[in-house]
Amino acid sequence: MPGASSNPPFANNIPASPIVEIGWLDSAFQATYAFGQSPGGLAGDIYGPRIVLSILALVWSLAMLGIAGTTGFWRLIGARGVFGLAQAGVYPVLSKVTRAWYPLSVRTTVQGFVTAMGRLGGATASVLIATVLMGMLAMEWETALVVIAIPGIVLAVSVWFVMRDNPRVHPWTNGSEQELVDPVPATPTVVASGEPPIQAVPKPTLETQLRVDVQPVDAAALHFREHVSGSVLRQLAAVVLERWTRLRQ
């Protein structure tokens, strides 16, 4: 078949139009990767980096095994989508790790290193999988995915047992290290008579996160309700606006 030599090895697992549907497989990853950034960061704020990174690493590794172990277009779409969704939250959560574990003087440097390593990984993935594992070691593509999924599972377990959300709760850090990364704030100035006391900032929850800067969302909901056409969509818009109003009250 003309052009068959340019198809990736797993094209035989997808019926009908391989080239077109392989493009949809790539889009499945890109779409869920884009969608999962904000929810991933929100989860990191609420539950902490330790549990979120452990779950994300485990899920993306299992999704990779799913890609290797399934056939058919829609099953591969689902596995690729889960793979992208799991990887999406890593960058925002790593930003929180940088904030919690590195002194202010080097945080931007560390974050730049994290971003660079992510791009380097993407650039060398084809070399590792296609050239080394499938070419030099003559592995099938399914076996190659299993090989690179195993370190992800090891990473998930390691993060859970070794990592903590911040140095002050880690048993391997001492007081000097904790103070270097997260100095204890100075004693606040005495509040003048008659002024309200200074309140500590509470740990963010799902409710407080959803209450932040809701004006743009309110405006968008009102615009949608006023301009959408069709009675069914108008009713749906009214219900969405009513639920959103109740949620933020």
PyRosetta script that sets phi, psi and omega in degrees:
from pyrosetta import init, pose_from_sequence

init()
pose = pose_from_sequence("MPGASSNPPFANNIPASPIVEIGWLDSAFQATYAFGQSPGGLAGDIYGPRIVLSILALVWSLAMLGIAGTTGFWRLIGARGVFGLAQAGVYPVLSKVTRAWYPLSVRTTVQGFVTAMGRLGGATASVLIATVLMGMLAMEWETALVVIAIPGIVLAVSVWFVMRDNPRVHPWTNGSEQELVDPVPATPTVVASGEPPIQAVPKPTLETQLRVDVQPVDAAALHFREHVSGSVLRQLAAVVLERWTRLRQ")
pose.set_psi(1, 132.9)
pose.set_omega(1, -179.5)
pose.set_phi(2, -59.4)
pose.set_psi(2, 131.5)
pose.set_omega(2, 177.5)
pose.set_phi(3, 82.2)
pose.set_psi(3, -0.5)
pose.set_omega(3, -176.9)
pose.set_phi(4, -64.0)
pose.set_psi(4, -30.1)
pose.set_omega(4, -177.6)
pose.set_phi(5, -66.1)
pose.set_psi(5, -18.7)
pose.set_omega(5, -180.0)
pose.set_phi(6, -88.7)
pose.set_psi(6, -7.5)
pose.set_omega(6, 179.4)
pose.set_phi(7, -72.4)
pose.set_psi(7, 144.5)
pose.set_omega(7, 175.2)
pose.set_phi(8, -67.4)
pose.set_psi(8, 160.8)
pose.set_omega(8, -174.7)
pose.set_phi(9, -59.4)
pose.set_psi(9, -30.0)
pose.set_omega(9, -177.3)
pose.set_phi(10, -84.5)
pose.set_psi(10, 6.6)
pose.set_omega(10, -179.2)
pose.set_phi(11, -60.9)
pose.set_psi(11, -28.6)
pose.set_omega(11, 179.9)
pose.set_phi(12, -67.8)
pose.set_psi(12, -18.2)
pose.set_omega(12, 178.5)
pose.set_phi(13, -80.8)
pose.set_psi(13, -8.0)
pose.set_omega(13, -176.6)
pose.set_phi(14, -114.9)
pose.set_psi(14, 118.1)
pose.set_omega(14, 179.5)
pose.set_phi(15, -74.1)
pose.set_psi(15, 173.5)
pose.set_omega(15, 174.9)
pose.set_phi(16, 69.8)
pose.set_psi(16, -122.8)
pose.set_omega(16, -170.4)
pose.set_phi(17, -98.9)
pose.set_psi(17, 94.7)
pose.set_omega(17, -174.9)
pose.set_phi(18, -58.1)
pose.set_psi(18, -47.2)
pose.set_omega(18, -174.6)
pose.set_phi(19, -61.7)
pose.set_psi(19, -47.1)
pose.set_omega(19, -179.0)
pose.set_phi(20, -64.8)
pose.set_psi(20, -46.1)
pose.set_omega(20, -175.3)
pose.set_phi(21, -74.0)
pose.set_psi(21, -28.3)
pose.set_omega(21, 173.1)
pose.set_phi(22, -64.8)
pose.set_psi(22, -34.8)
pose.set_omega(22, 174.0)
pose.set_phi(23, -62.5)
pose.set_psi(23, -38.3)
pose.set_omega(23, 176.4)
pose.set_phi(24, -66.0)
pose.set_psi(24, -33.3)
pose.set_omega(24, 176.7)
pose.set_phi(25, -62.6)
pose.set_psi(25, -41.1)
pose.set_omega(25, 176.8)
pose.set_phi(26, -65.3)
pose.set_psi(26, -39.9)
pose.set_omega(26, 179.6)
pose.set_phi(27, -65.5)
pose.set_psi(27, -34.0)
pose.set_omega(27, 179.1)
pose.set_phi(28, -60.2)
pose.set_psi(28, -41.7)
pose.set_omega(28, 177.3)
pose.set_phi(29, -66.9)
pose.set_psi(29, -47.7)
pose.set_omega(29, -176.0)
pose.set_phi(30, -62.2)
pose.set_psi(30, -40.2)
pose.set_omega(30, -177.7)
pose.set_phi(31, -66.9)
pose.set_psi(31, -47.8)
pose.set_omega(31, -179.1)
pose.set_phi(32, -71.4)
pose.set_psi(32, -29.9)
pose.set_omega(32, 176.5)
pose.set_phi(33, -64.4)
pose.set_psi(33, -41.6)
pose.set_omega(33, 178.4)
pose.set_phi(34, -69.2)
pose.set_psi(34, -42.3)
pose.set_omega(34, -177.8)
pose.set_phi(35, -67.0)
pose.set_psi(35, -33.6)
pose.set_omega(35, -172.3)
pose.set_phi(36, -83.2)
pose.set_psi(36, -4.6)
pose.set_omega(36, -177.2)
pose.set_phi(37, -61.8)
pose.set_psi(37, -54.2)
pose.set_omega(37, -176.9)
pose.set_phi(38, -67.2)
pose.set_psi(38, -47.3)
pose.set_omega(38, 176.2)
pose.set_phi(39, -59.8)
pose.set_psi(39, -35.5)
pose.set_omega(39, 177.9)
pose.set_phi(40, -64.6)
pose.set_psi(40, -43.3)
pose.set_omega(40, 176.6)
pose.set_phi(41, -64.4)
pose.set_psi(41, -39.0)
pose.set_omega(41, 177.9)
pose.set_phi(42, -62.3)
pose.set_psi(42, -42.9)
pose.set_omega(42, 177.9)
pose.set_phi(43, -62.6)
pose.set_psi(43, -38.9)
pose.set_omega(43, 177.9)
pose.set_phi(44, -63.7)
pose.set_psi(44, -37.2)
pose.set_omega(44, 178.2)
pose.set_phi(45, -68.2)
pose.set_psi(45, -37.7)
pose.set_omega(45, -174.0)
pose.set_phi(46, -82.5)
pose.set_psi(46, -46.9)
pose.set_omega(46, -172.1)
pose.set_phi(47, -102.5)
pose.set_psi(47, -13.2)
pose.set_omega(47, 178.8)
pose.set_phi(48, 95.7)
pose.set_psi(48, 152.3)
pose.set_omega(48, -176.1)
pose.set_phi(49, -64.6)
pose.set_psi(49, -33.0)
pose.set_omega(49, -173.6)
pose.set_phi(50, -60.3)
pose.set_psi(50, -55.8)
pose.set_omega(50, -176.9)
pose.set_phi(51, -70.3)
pose.set_psi(51, -36.7)
pose.set_omega(51, -177.3)
pose.set_phi(52, -69.2)
pose.set_psi(52, -45.8)
pose.set_omega(52, 178.9)
pose.set_phi(53, -64.9)
pose.set_psi(53, -37.1)
pose.set_omega(53, 177.8)
pose.set_phi(54, -61.9)
pose.set_psi(54, -45.9)
pose.set_omega(54, -179.2)
pose.set_phi(55, -66.8)
pose.set_psi(55, -43.7)
pose.set_omega(55, -178.7)
pose.set_phi(56, -61.9)
pose.set_psi(56, -45.0)
pose.set_omega(56, 180.0)
pose.set_phi(57, -63.8)
pose.set_psi(57, -39.3)
pose.set_omega(57, 178.8)
pose.set_phi(58, -67.1)
pose.set_psi(58, -43.8)
pose.set_omega(58, -177.3)
pose.set_phi(59, -66.7)
pose.set_psi(59, -43.6)
pose.set_omega(59, -178.8)
pose.set_phi(60, -67.8)
pose.set_psi(60, -30.8)
pose.set_omega(60, 177.0)
pose.set_phi(61, -69.5)
pose.set_psi(61, -41.9)
pose.set_omega(61, 177.0)
pose.set_phi(62, -66.0)
pose.set_psi(62, -36.3)
pose.set_omega(62, 177.1)
pose.set_phi(63, -64.0)
pose.set_psi(63, -37.4)
pose.set_omega(63, 178.0)
pose.set_phi(64, -66.1)
pose.set_psi(64, -39.0)
pose.set_omega(64, 174.6)
pose.set_phi(65, -64.2)
pose.set_psi(65, -35.3)
pose.set_omega(65, 177.5)
pose.set_phi(66, -64.2)
pose.set_psi(66, -39.8)
pose.set_omega(66, 177.3)
pose.set_phi(67, -62.3)
pose.set_psi(67, -39.7)
pose.set_omega(67, -179.1)
pose.set_phi(68, -72.6)
pose.set_psi(68, -26.6)
pose.set_omega(68, -172.2)
pose.set_phi(69, -104.5)
pose.set_psi(69, 3.2)
pose.set_omega(69, -178.0)
pose.set_phi(70, -120.2)
pose.set_psi(70, 164.1)
pose.set_omega(70, 176.3)
pose.set_phi(71, -134.6)
pose.set_psi(71, 165.5)
pose.set_omega(71, -180.0)
pose.set_phi(72, 94.3)
pose.set_psi(72, 145.5)
pose.set_omega(72, -172.6)
pose.set_phi(73, -61.8)
pose.set_psi(73, -51.3)
pose.set_omega(73, -172.3)
pose.set_phi(74, -71.4)
pose.set_psi(74, -33.5)
pose.set_omega(74, 176.2)
pose.set_phi(75, -68.0)
pose.set_psi(75, -39.2)
pose.set_omega(75, 175.9)
pose.set_phi(76, -66.9)
pose.set_psi(76, -37.1)
pose.set_omega(76, 175.2)
pose.set_phi(77, -58.6)
pose.set_psi(77, -46.4)
pose.set_omega(77, 179.7)
pose.set_phi(78, -62.5)
pose.set_psi(78, -43.9)
pose.set_omega(78, -179.7)
pose.set_phi(79, -65.6)
pose.set_psi(79, -41.5)
pose.set_omega(79, 177.8)
pose.set_phi(80, -65.0)
pose.set_psi(80, -38.5)
pose.set_omega(80, 178.5)
pose.set_phi(81, -63.6)
pose.set_psi(81, -44.5)
pose.set_omega(81, 177.4)
pose.set_phi(82, -63.5)
pose.set_psi(82, -38.2)
pose.set_omega(82, 177.9)
pose.set_phi(83, -59.3)
pose.set_psi(83, -47.1)
pose.set_omega(83, 178.8)
pose.set_phi(84, -66.6)
pose.set_psi(84, -39.8)
pose.set_omega(84, -179.2)
pose.set_phi(85, -64.3)
pose.set_psi(85, -39.4)
pose.set_omega(85, -179.5)
pose.set_phi(86, -69.4)
pose.set_psi(86, -40.0)
pose.set_omega(86, -178.9)
pose.set_phi(87, -73.8)
pose.set_psi(87, -21.7)
pose.set_omega(87, -173.8)
pose.set_phi(88, -61.7)
pose.set_psi(88, -38.7)
pose.set_omega(88, -174.6)
pose.set_phi(89, -77.7)
pose.set_psi(89, -6.9)
pose.set_omega(89, -173.7)
pose.set_phi(90, -65.9)
pose.set_psi(90, -48.0)
pose.set_omega(90, -176.6)
pose.set_phi(91, -60.9)
pose.set_psi(91, -50.2)
pose.set_omega(91, 178.7)
pose.set_phi(92, -62.9)
pose.set_psi(92, -36.1)
pose.set_omega(92, 179.9)
pose.set_phi(93, -70.7)
pose.set_psi(93, -36.2)
pose.set_omega(93, 176.4)
pose.set_phi(94, -64.8)
pose.set_psi(94, -29.2)
pose.set_omega(94, 174.0)
pose.set_phi(95, -62.7)
pose.set_psi(95, -37.5)
pose.set_omega(95, 177.1)
pose.set_phi(96, -69.3)
pose.set_psi(96, -36.3)
pose.set_omega(96, 176.7)
pose.set_phi(97, -63.4)
pose.set_psi(97, -42.3)
pose.set_omega(97, 177.8)
pose.set_phi(98, -59.4)
pose.set_psi(98, -43.0)
pose.set_omega(98, 179.1)
pose.set_phi(99, -63.7)
pose.set_psi(99, -38.8)
pose.set_omega(99, -174.0)
pose.set_phi(100, -83.5)
pose.set_psi(100, -26.3)
pose.set_omega(100, -168.2)
pose.set_phi(101, -114.8)
pose.set_psi(101, -4.4)
pose.set_omega(101, -178.5)
pose.set_phi(102, -127.3)
pose.set_psi(102, 144.0)
pose.set_omega(102, 178.1)
pose.set_phi(103, -61.3)
pose.set_psi(103, 155.1)
pose.set_omega(103, -177.8)
pose.set_phi(104, -56.6)
pose.set_psi(104, -33.3)
pose.set_omega(104, -174.6)
pose.set_phi(105, -66.9)
pose.set_psi(105, -19.6)
pose.set_omega(105, -176.4)
pose.set_phi(106, -123.8)
pose.set_psi(106, 6.1)
pose.set_omega(106, -174.7)
pose.set_phi(107, -62.8)
pose.set_psi(107, -41.8)
pose.set_omega(107, -179.8)
pose.set_phi(108, -65.2)
pose.set_psi(108, -38.2)
pose.set_omega(108, 177.5)
pose.set_phi(109, -62.6)
pose.set_psi(109, -45.9)
pose.set_omega(109, -179.9)
pose.set_phi(110, -63.2)
pose.set_psi(110, -43.0)
pose.set_omega(110, 179.7)
pose.set_phi(111, -64.4)
pose.set_psi(111, -37.5)
pose.set_omega(111, 175.3)
pose.set_phi(112, -63.4)
pose.set_psi(112, -38.3)
pose.set_omega(112, 177.8)
pose.set_phi(113, -65.4)
pose.set_psi(113, -42.0)
pose.set_omega(113, 178.3)
pose.set_phi(114, -60.1)
pose.set_psi(114, -46.6)
pose.set_omega(114, -179.8)
pose.set_phi(115, -63.4)
pose.set_psi(115, -42.8)
pose.set_omega(115, 180.0)
pose.set_phi(116, -63.4)
pose.set_psi(116, -40.9)
pose.set_omega(116, 179.7)
pose.set_phi(117, -65.6)
pose.set_psi(117, -34.8)
pose.set_omega(117, 176.3)
pose.set_phi(118, -63.1)
pose.set_psi(118, -43.7)
pose.set_omega(118, 178.4)
pose.set_phi(119, -67.9)
pose.set_psi(119, -37.7)
pose.set_omega(119, 178.8)
pose.set_phi(120, -64.3)
pose.set_psi(120, -39.2)
pose.set_omega(120, 177.4)
pose.set_phi(121, -61.7)
pose.set_psi(121, -42.9)
pose.set_omega(121, 177.7)
pose.set_phi(122, -64.3)
pose.set_psi(122, -36.3)
pose.set_omega(122, -178.1)
pose.set_phi(123, -71.9)
pose.set_psi(123, -30.9)
pose.set_omega(123, -176.5)
pose.set_phi(124, -98.3)
pose.set_psi(124, -2.4)
pose.set_omega(124, -177.2)
pose.set_phi(125, -60.8)
pose.set_psi(125, -44.1)
pose.set_omega(125, -179.0)
pose.set_phi(126, -65.7)
pose.set_psi(126, -34.4)
pose.set_omega(126, 177.8)
pose.set_phi(127, -66.0)
pose.set_psi(127, -44.8)
pose.set_omega(127, -178.8)
pose.set_phi(128, -65.3)
pose.set_psi(128, -47.1)
pose.set_omega(128, -174.6)
pose.set_phi(129, -78.3)
pose.set_psi(129, -54.4)
pose.set_omega(129, -173.6)
pose.set_phi(130, -76.7)
pose.set_psi(130, -47.1)
pose.set_omega(130, -174.3)
pose.set_phi(131, -79.3)
pose.set_psi(131, -48.2)
pose.set_omega(131, -174.1)
pose.set_phi(132, -83.1)
pose.set_psi(132, -59.3)
pose.set_omega(132, -172.9)
pose.set_phi(133, -72.4)
pose.set_psi(133, -49.5)
pose.set_omega(133, -176.9)
pose.set_phi(134, -84.1)
pose.set_psi(134, -30.3)
pose.set_omega(134, -179.1)
pose.set_phi(135, -87.9)
pose.set_psi(135, -67.3)
pose.set_omega(135, -175.7)
pose.set_phi(136, -68.1)
pose.set_psi(136, -38.0)
pose.set_omega(136, -178.0)
pose.set_phi(137, -97.5)
pose.set_psi(137, -2.0)
pose.set_omega(137, 174.3)
pose.set_phi(138, 57.3)
pose.set_psi(138, 38.7)
pose.set_omega(138, 176.9)
pose.set_phi(139, -84.2)
pose.set_psi(139, 150.9)
pose.set_omega(139, 167.9)
pose.set_phi(140, -70.7)
pose.set_psi(140, 158.0)
pose.set_omega(140, -176.6)
pose.set_phi(141, -64.5)
pose.set_psi(141, -31.6)
pose.set_omega(141, 177.6)
pose.set_phi(142, -64.4)
pose.set_psi(142, -43.0)
pose.set_omega(142, 179.4)
pose.set_phi(143, -64.8)
pose.set_psi(143, -38.9)
pose.set_omega(143, 178.9)
pose.set_phi(144, -61.5)
pose.set_psi(144, -40.6)
pose.set_omega(144, 179.0)
pose.set_phi(145, -67.6)
pose.set_psi(145, -36.2)
pose.set_omega(145, 176.8)
pose.set_phi(146, -63.6)
pose.set_psi(146, -41.5)
pose.set_omega(146, -179.0)
pose.set_phi(147, -61.6)
pose.set_psi(147, -42.1)
pose.set_omega(147, -178.4)
pose.set_phi(148, -84.7)
pose.set_psi(148, -9.7)
pose.set_omega(148, 174.9)
pose.set_phi(149, -80.8)
pose.set_psi(149, -30.3)
pose.set_omega(149, -177.5)
pose.set_phi(150, -60.1)
pose.set_psi(150, -45.5)
pose.set_omega(150, 177.0)
pose.set_phi(151, -60.4)
pose.set_psi(151, -29.7)
pose.set_omega(151, 177.5)
pose.set_phi(152, -65.8)
pose.set_psi(152, -38.8)
pose.set_omega(152, 176.9)
pose.set_phi(153, -66.7)
pose.set_psi(153, -41.6)
pose.set_omega(153, 176.6)
pose.set_phi(154, -61.5)
pose.set_psi(154, -40.7)
pose.set_omega(154, 178.4)
pose.set_phi(155, -62.1)
pose.set_psi(155, -43.6)
pose.set_omega(155, -179.4)
pose.set_phi(156, -60.4)
pose.set_psi(156, -45.1)
pose.set_omega(156, 179.3)
pose.set_phi(157, -65.7)
pose.set_psi(157, -41.4)
pose.set_omega(157, -178.8)
pose.set_phi(158, -64.4)
pose.set_psi(158, -43.0)
pose.set_omega(158, 178.9)
pose.set_phi(159, -60.2)
pose.set_psi(159, -42.7)
pose.set_omega(159, -177.8)
pose.set_phi(160, -64.4)
pose.set_psi(160, -42.1)
pose.set_omega(160, -174.6)
pose.set_phi(161, -85.7)
pose.set_psi(161, -26.5)
pose.set_omega(161, -173.9)
pose.set_phi(162, -102.1)
pose.set_psi(162, -38.5)
pose.set_omega(162, -171.6)
pose.set_phi(163, -83.1)
pose.set_psi(163, 153.4)
pose.set_omega(163, 168.6)
pose.set_phi(164, -133.0)
pose.set_psi(164, 164.2)
pose.set_omega(164, -174.5)
pose.set_phi(165, -67.0)
pose.set_psi(165, -29.4)
pose.set_omega(165, 177.9)
pose.set_phi(166, -156.9)
pose.set_psi(166, 163.2)
pose.set_omega(166, -174.8)
pose.set_phi(167, -62.7)
pose.set_psi(167, -28.0)
pose.set_omega(167, -174.4)
pose.set_phi(168, -70.8)
pose.set_psi(168, -15.3)
pose.set_omega(168, 178.6)
pose.set_phi(169, -111.4)
pose.set_psi(169, 8.0)
pose.set_omega(169, 179.9)
pose.set_phi(170, -94.5)
pose.set_psi(170, 128.3)
pose.set_omega(170, -176.8)
pose.set_phi(171, -69.9)
pose.set_psi(171, -13.9)
pose.set_omega(171, -176.9)
pose.set_phi(172, -93.3)
pose.set_psi(172, -1.0)
pose.set_omega(172, -179.6)
pose.set_phi(173, -103.3)
pose.set_psi(173, 151.1)
pose.set_omega(173, 177.6)
pose.set_phi(174, -105.8)
pose.set_psi(174, 177.5)
pose.set_omega(174, -176.1)
pose.set_phi(175, -62.6)
pose.set_psi(175, -38.4)
pose.set_omega(175, -179.4)
pose.set_phi(176, -65.3)
pose.set_psi(176, -42.0)
pose.set_omega(176, 178.4)
pose.set_phi(177, -65.6)
pose.set_psi(177, -41.2)
pose.set_omega(177, 179.1)
pose.set_phi(178, -63.6)
pose.set_psi(178, -41.2)
pose.set_omega(178, 180.0)
pose.set_phi(179, -68.1)
pose.set_psi(179, -34.7)
pose.set_omega(179, 179.1)
pose.set_phi(180, -64.8)
pose.set_psi(180, -41.8)
pose.set_omega(180, -176.9)
pose.set_phi(181, -81.0)
pose.set_psi(181, -43.8)
pose.set_omega(181, -173.8)
pose.set_phi(182, -134.5)
pose.set_psi(182, 80.7)
pose.set_omega(182, -177.5)
pose.set_phi(183, -60.8)
pose.set_psi(183, 143.1)
pose.set_omega(183, 175.7)
pose.set_phi(184, -71.2)
pose.set_psi(184, 128.1)
pose.set_omega(184, -178.9)
pose.set_phi(185, -63.1)
pose.set_psi(185, 148.6)
pose.set_omega(185, 179.5)
pose.set_phi(186, -63.0)
pose.set_psi(186, 158.1)
pose.set_omega(186, 178.6)
pose.set_phi(187, -60.4)
pose.set_psi(187, 126.8)
pose.set_omega(187, -176.8)
pose.set_phi(188, -65.6)
pose.set_psi(188, 150.8)
pose.set_omega(188, 177.6)
pose.set_phi(189, -63.5)
pose.set_psi(189, 142.0)
pose.set_omega(189, -179.8)
pose.set_phi(190, -59.8)
pose.set_psi(190, 132.0)
pose.set_omega(190, -179.2)
pose.set_phi(191, -74.4)
pose.set_psi(191, 134.0)
pose.set_omega(191, 179.2)
pose.set_phi(192, -62.5)
pose.set_psi(192, 153.6)
pose.set_omega(192, -178.9)
pose.set_phi(193, -59.8)
pose.set_psi(193, 133.8)
pose.set_omega(193, 177.9)
pose.set_phi(194, 91.6)
pose.set_psi(194, -13.1)
pose.set_omega(194, 178.5)
pose.set_phi(195, -89.5)
pose.set_psi(195, 150.0)
pose.set_omega(195, -179.7)
pose.set_phi(196, -68.3)
pose.set_psi(196, 146.1)
pose.set_omega(196, 179.6)
pose.set_phi(197, -67.1)
pose.set_psi(197, 155.0)
pose.set_omega(197, 178.2)
pose.set_phi(198, -75.0)
pose.set_psi(198, 126.3)
pose.set_omega(198, -178.4)
pose.set_phi(199, -98.3)
pose.set_psi(199, 140.4)
pose.set_omega(199, 176.1)
pose.set_phi(200, -70.2)
pose.set_psi(200, 145.9)
pose.set_omega(200, 178.2)
pose.set_phi(201, -75.2)
pose.set_psi(201, 121.6)
pose.set_omega(201, -177.9)
pose.set_phi(202, -71.7)
pose.set_psi(202, 157.4)
pose.set_omega(202, 175.3)
pose.set_phi(203, -65.3)
pose.set_psi(203, 134.5)
pose.set_omega(203, -177.0)
pose.set_phi(204, -63.9)
pose.set_psi(204, 139.8)
pose.set_omega(204, 174.7)
pose.set_phi(205, -120.1)
pose.set_psi(205, 173.8)
pose.set_omega(205, 179.1)
pose.set_phi(206, -60.1)
pose.set_psi(206, -39.2)
pose.set_omega(206, -179.0)
pose.set_phi(207, -65.9)
pose.set_psi(207, -45.3)
pose.set_omega(207, -178.3)
pose.set_phi(208, -69.2)
pose.set_psi(208, -33.4)
pose.set_omega(208, 177.8)
pose.set_phi(209, -64.9)
pose.set_psi(209, -39.7)
pose.set_omega(209, -179.1)
pose.set_phi(210, -72.4)
pose.set_psi(210, -20.9)
pose.set_omega(210, -179.7)
pose.set_phi(211, -82.1)
pose.set_psi(211, -12.3)
pose.set_omega(211, -175.3)
pose.set_phi(212, -73.8)
pose.set_psi(212, 125.1)
pose.set_omega(212, 171.8)
pose.set_phi(213, 51.3)
pose.set_psi(213, 61.5)
pose.set_omega(213, -177.3)
pose.set_phi(214, -89.6)
pose.set_psi(214, -8.0)
pose.set_omega(214, -176.8)
pose.set_phi(215, -58.1)
pose.set_psi(215, -45.7)
pose.set_omega(215, 178.4)
pose.set_phi(216, -60.9)
pose.set_psi(216, -36.0)
pose.set_omega(216, 179.9)
pose.set_phi(217, -69.1)
pose.set_psi(217, -40.0)
pose.set_omega(217, 176.4)
pose.set_phi(218, -59.2)
pose.set_psi(218, -45.9)
pose.set_omega(218, -178.2)
pose.set_phi(219, -63.8)
pose.set_psi(219, -40.5)
pose.set_omega(219, 179.3)
pose.set_phi(220, -65.2)
pose.set_psi(220, -40.3)
pose.set_omega(220, 179.3)
pose.set_phi(221, -64.9)
pose.set_psi(221, -42.1)
pose.set_omega(221, 178.3)
pose.set_phi(222, -64.5)
pose.set_psi(222, -42.4)
pose.set_omega(222, 178.9)
pose.set_phi(223, -61.9)
pose.set_psi(223, -41.4)
pose.set_omega(223, 179.8)
pose.set_phi(224, -63.7)
pose.set_psi(224, -44.1)
pose.set_omega(224, -178.4)
pose.set_phi(225, -65.4)
pose.set_psi(225, -35.9)
pose.set_omega(225, -175.3)
pose.set_phi(226, -78.9)
pose.set_psi(226, -27.6)
pose.set_omega(226, -171.1)
pose.set_phi(227, -111.1)
pose.set_psi(227, -12.6)
pose.set_omega(227, -179.2)
pose.set_phi(228, -70.7)
pose.set_psi(228, 144.4)
pose.set_omega(228, -177.9)
pose.set_phi(229, -101.7)
pose.set_psi(229, 152.6)
pose.set_omega(229, 178.4)
pose.set_phi(230, 98.0)
pose.set_psi(230, 133.7)
pose.set_omega(230, -176.1)
pose.set_phi(231, -66.5)
pose.set_psi(231, -36.9)
pose.set_omega(231, -179.7)
pose.set_phi(232, -65.2)
pose.set_psi(232, -44.5)
pose.set_omega(232, 179.2)
pose.set_phi(233, -67.3)
pose.set_psi(233, -34.2)
pose.set_omega(233, 176.5)
pose.set_phi(234, -62.9)
pose.set_psi(234, -43.1)
pose.set_omega(234, 178.8)
pose.set_phi(235, -64.4)
pose.set_psi(235, -41.2)
pose.set_omega(235, 178.3)
pose.set_phi(236, -62.9)
pose.set_psi(236, -42.6)
pose.set_omega(236, 178.6)
pose.set_phi(237, -61.9)
pose.set_psi(237, -39.2)
pose.set_omega(237, 179.2)
pose.set_phi(238, -64.6)
pose.set_psi(238, -39.9)
pose.set_omega(238, 179.4)
pose.set_phi(239, -66.0)
pose.set_psi(239, -43.7)
pose.set_omega(239, 179.6)
pose.set_phi(240, -60.5)
pose.set_psi(240, -44.6)
pose.set_omega(240, -179.9)
pose.set_phi(241, -64.1)
pose.set_psi(241, -40.5)
pose.set_omega(241, 179.7)
pose.set_phi(242, -65.2)
pose.set_psi(242, -43.4)
pose.set_omega(242, 179.3)
pose.set_phi(243, -64.0)
pose.set_psi(243, -42.2)
pose.set_omega(243, 180.0)
pose.set_phi(244, -63.0)
pose.set_psi(244, -41.3)
pose.set_omega(244, 179.7)
pose.set_phi(245, -62.8)
pose.set_psi(245, -42.1)
pose.set_omega(245, 178.8)
pose.set_phi(246, -64.4)
pose.set_psi(246, -38.7)
pose.set_omega(246, -176.9)
pose.set_phi(247, -63.5)
pose.set_psi(247, -39.4)
pose.set_omega(247, -175.6)
pose.set_phi(248, -89.8)
pose.set_psi(248, -1.5)
pose.set_omega(248, 177.8)
pose.set_phi(249, -81.5)
pose.dump_pdb("model.pdb")
